[in-house]
Amino acid sequence: MADDFEMSVRKFLKQVGVTAQQELQRAAGSIGPDGPRTRTARAVITLDGSDLHHVVEAEIVLPDSNG
Protein backbone atom coordinates (compact mmCIF):
# COMPACT_ATOMS: atom_id res chain seq x y z
CA MET A 1 0.00 0.00 0.00
CA ALA A 2 2.81 2.42 0.86
CA ASP A 3 4.47 1.63 -2.48
CA ASP A 4 1.28 2.61 -4.31
CA PHE A 5 1.21 5.88 -2.39
CA GLU A 6 4.87 6.65 -3.11
CA MET A 7 4.47 5.89 -6.81
CA SER A 8 1.32 7.99 -7.16
CA VAL A 9 2.96 10.92 -5.37
CA ARG A 10 6.04 10.69 -7.59
CA LYS A 11 3.86 10.53 -10.71
CA PHE A 12 1.89 13.58 -9.56
CA LEU A 13 5.06 15.57 -8.80
CA LYS A 14 6.59 14.67 -12.16
CA GLN A 15 3.44 15.86 -13.93
CA VAL A 16 3.42 19.08 -11.89
CA GLY A 17 7.08 19.73 -12.69
CA VAL A 18 6.79 19.16 -16.43
CA THR A 19 3.56 21.08 -16.93
CA ALA A 20 4.61 23.91 -14.63
CA GLN A 21 7.87 24.40 -16.54
CA GLN A 22 5.99 24.50 -19.86
CA GLU A 23 3.45 27.00 -18.55
CA LEU A 24 6.10 29.21 -16.94
CA GLN A 25 8.05 29.32 -20.20
CA ARG A 26 4.90 30.17 -22.15
CA ALA A 27 3.91 32.89 -19.68
CA ALA A 28 7.41 34.38 -19.53
CA GLY A 29 7.41 34.66 -23.32
CA SER A 30 4.23 36.72 -23.23
CA ILE A 31 5.59 39.33 -20.80
CA GLY A 32 6.79 42.47 -22.55
CA PRO A 33 10.31 43.88 -22.23
CA ASP A 34 9.28 46.66 -19.82
CA GLY A 35 9.21 46.21 -16.09
CA PRO A 36 11.10 43.99 -13.68
CA ARG A 37 13.10 41.04 -15.01
CA THR A 38 12.17 38.89 -12.03
CA ARG A 39 8.67 37.78 -11.10
CA THR A 40 7.28 35.74 -8.27
CA ALA A 41 6.08 32.25 -9.19
CA ARG A 42 3.77 30.47 -6.80
CA ALA A 43 2.47 26.92 -6.59
CA VAL A 44 -0.27 25.80 -4.24
CA ILE A 45 -0.67 22.13 -3.34
CA THR A 46 -3.92 20.93 -1.80
CA LEU A 47 -5.26 17.47 -1.05
CA ASP A 48 -8.99 16.81 -1.14
CA GLY A 49 -10.32 15.65 2.21
CA SER A 50 -7.43 17.16 4.18
CA ASP A 51 -6.43 20.56 5.48
CA LEU A 52 -3.29 20.59 3.31
CA HIS A 53 -2.60 24.00 1.77
CA HIS A 54 1.11 24.14 0.93
CA VAL A 55 2.48 27.17 -0.90
CA VAL A 56 5.86 27.21 -2.65
CA GLU A 57 7.08 30.60 -3.83
CA ALA A 58 10.25 31.63 -5.68
CA GLU A 59 11.61 34.42 -7.82
CA ILE A 60 11.87 33.55 -11.51
CA VAL A 61 14.32 35.46 -13.71
CA LEU A 62 12.71 36.24 -17.06
CA PRO A 63 14.66 35.62 -20.25
CA ASP A 64 16.32 38.54 -22.03
CA SER A 65 14.11 40.04 -24.69
CA ASN A 66 17.12 39.73 -27.02
CA GLY A 67 16.63 35.99 -27.15
C-alpha positions as CSV (number, residue, x, y, z in Angstrom):
1,M,0.0,0.0,0.0
2,A,2.8,2.4,0.9
3,D,4.5,1.6,-2.5
4,D,1.3,2.6,-4.3
5,F,1.2,5.9,-2.4
6,E,4.9,6.6,-3.1
7,M,4.5,5.9,-6.8
8,S,1.3,8.0,-7.2
9,V,3.0,10.9,-5.4
10,R,6.0,10.7,-7.6
11,K,3.9,10.5,-10.7
12,F,1.9,13.6,-9.6
13,L,5.1,15.6,-8.8
14,K,6.6,14.7,-12.2
15,Q,3.4,15.9,-13.9
16,V,3.4,19.1,-11.9
17,G,7.1,19.7,-12.7
18,V,6.8,19.2,-16.4
19,T,3.6,21.1,-16.9
20,A,4.6,23.9,-14.6
21,Q,7.9,24.4,-16.5
22,Q,6.0,24.5,-19.9
23,E,3.4,27.0,-18.5
24,L,6.1,29.2,-16.9
25,Q,8.1,29.3,-20.2
26,R,4.9,30.2,-22.1
27,A,3.9,32.9,-19.7
28,A,7.4,34.4,-19.5
29,G,7.4,34.7,-23.3
30,S,4.2,36.7,-23.2
31,I,5.6,39.3,-20.8
32,G,6.8,42.5,-22.6
33,P,10.3,43.9,-22.2
34,D,9.3,46.7,-19.8
35,G,9.2,46.2,-16.1
36,P,11.1,44.0,-13.7
37,R,13.1,41.0,-15.0
38,T,12.2,38.9,-12.0
39,R,8.7,37.8,-11.1
40,T,7.3,35.7,-8.3
41,A,6.1,32.3,-9.2
42,R,3.8,30.5,-6.8
43,A,2.5,26.9,-6.6
44,V,-0.3,25.8,-4.2
45,I,-0.7,22.1,-3.3
46,T,-3.9,20.9,-1.8
47,L,-5.3,17.5,-1.0
48,D,-9.0,16.8,-1.1
49,G,-10.3,15.6,2.2
50,S,-7.4,17.2,4.2
51,D,-6.4,20.6,5.5
52,L,-3.3,20.6,3.3
53,H,-2.6,24.0,1.8
54,H,1.1,24.1,0.9
55,V,2.5,27.2,-0.9
56,V,5.9,27.2,-2.6
57,E,7.1,30.6,-3.8
58,A,10.2,31.6,-5.7
59,E,11.6,34.4,-7.8
60,I,11.9,33.6,-11.5
61,V,14.3,35.5,-13.7
62,L,12.7,36.2,-17.1
63,P,14.7,35.6,-20.2
64,D,16.3,38.5,-22.0
65,S,14.1,40.0,-24.7
66,N,17.1,39.7,-27.0
67,G,16.6,36.0,-27.1
